[in-house]
Amino acid sequence: MEKIYEAEVTTLAGRNGHAKSSDGLLDVDVRFPKEMGGSGDATNPEQLFAAAWSACFGTSVTIAAEIEKVKIGEVSVTAKISVLHSNGNYDLGAHLIVKIDDVDADTAKRLVEKTKSICSYSKATKGNIEATYEVA
């Protein structure tokens, strides 16, 4: 595959630090959320991952609709990323809630299924984290 884009972000001090992209557009403090013993006064990696995955999935739904030759309305994707802990191990879980306007439930479900094989984040996480998809 040909590389068409590469994001570069450097984080200092991990989860209680600062993240900045090489182009300066992303420049944020990161903190542990309160639920994990942190201050919760800044964004956290799971929020950034949720934003990235939901954006990618939303765009991929429109691509799936074009492939299927289905006219759709606005697409909204809510990604809920969970930190899971068991016996000293940490994992991620994901639940994506997809709303596609102007289509029936069966069409929306079909598009979401197709989108899972289009979205880069869905493909990258397949089999690696527990992910569920819901049509709203």
Beta strands, then each sheet from edge to edge (+ up, - down):
strand 1: 9-12
strand 2: 17-21
strand 3: 27-30
strand 4: 75-86
strand 5: 89-100
strand 6: 130-135
sheet 1: 1+ 2- 3+
sheet 2: 4+ 5- 6-
end
